[in-house]
Amino acid sequence: MKSAVIGWGLVGLGRLTTNSIAPAIRDLPGMTIAACLGSSPDKSRSFAEAFGVASVPASVEALAADPAVHAIYVCTPNALHAEPVLAAARHHKPVLCEKPLALDDAEARAMVEACERAGVVLRVAHQIRLEPVMRRIREIVAAGELGQIRALSFERNGPLADPVRAPRAAWRMEATQGGALFDMALHLLDLAQWITAQPFREVAAMSHPDRALGLPDETVTVLARLGDHCQATIRATRELPCTRNDLVIQGTRGMLATSALRWVDRYTITLDTPEGSREESFPAGNAYRAEVEAFAGEVRGIRSDLPDGREALALVETTEAILRSIESRRTLPVPAP
């Protein structure tokens, strides 16, 4: 990239873009918002006025073709990621897509292969990977301090819905593209594979309300096998006021446990081995700012920890197996992507 300033094209101007992504781009040096496209012309114009955006194109194609746009961020509802990602590929623009990349294997594969053919950087916004505490946990596992990993337990909660002060977006309440599975559990599924360097092999899952009845889940629990030896339990909920929000990893040489990983100012790792116990502490950071910085580095040729298209495709395969498991009440294999 020749320009010293990265011009972002933002597609999807909902709460996440407005409250987190756009402020990070505005406040960081060396980048600007060059163009924006929302769900309606009025929304686009209002956003452009609020953030000083010069260009409000009429279509995704026009935004991707804009020479002032050097990178594209896609934050549309889950089912609407394909069109802007494919437009980015056609116009050779690096693209950062919100999770999930897609809701089915065929669409995800088409997006990944289009970007690969065009030589376009495609990354998916699993920003929790960038938190220093997560990077440190991955280092500890990779260094073999816990031995061979046998068990992993991950729990996370989201805020309770407030229909008056903070109602959820309507699309998040659709079983086809919302629910706790895609809202929060997806982050934990990604982190489990990334931390252990082990792919999901089989899954069994249940949800409340029951997705088998066509309802979006507020709580989802997944029992899984990672690689050949690790059993994992992953639970995400957005209907309970008090949960632990923690991670526990057990191996043949020791155990790692965290303090709460959400809604606090500092995170703590406790590592127990036969040699003794130690603690490490990390400040809670702004993961969305880190995400913007990481992808700006990608535009300039510096590989980050954000997942690429092939990693995202593997996660789509996992979520498809989870949905089939909930519907069939069976333990199912996760096919290789």
Secondary structure as UniProt FT lines:
FT   STRAND          6..11
FT   HELIX           15..16
FT   HELIX           17..21
FT   HELIX           22..27
FT   TURN            29..30
FT   STRAND          31..37
FT   HELIX           41..51
FT   HELIX           60..65
FT   TURN            67..68
FT   STRAND          71..74
FT   HELIX           78..80
FT   HELIX           82..90
FT   TURN            91..92
FT   STRAND          95..97
FT   HELIX           105..118
FT   STRAND          122..124
FT   HELIX           127..130
FT   HELIX           132..142
FT   TURN            143..146
FT   STRAND          149..157
FT   TURN            163..165
FT   HELIX           170..173
FT   TURN            175..177
FT   HELIX           179..180
FT   HELIX           181..185
FT   HELIX           186..196
FT   STRAND          200..208
FT   HELIX           211..213
FT   STRAND          219..226
FT   TURN            227..229
FT   STRAND          230..237
FT   STRAND          247..251
FT   STRAND          255..258
FT   STRAND          266..273
FT   TURN            274..275
FT   STRAND          276..283
FT   HELIX           287..299
FT   TURN            300..301
FT   HELIX           309..328
FT   STRAND          332..333
//
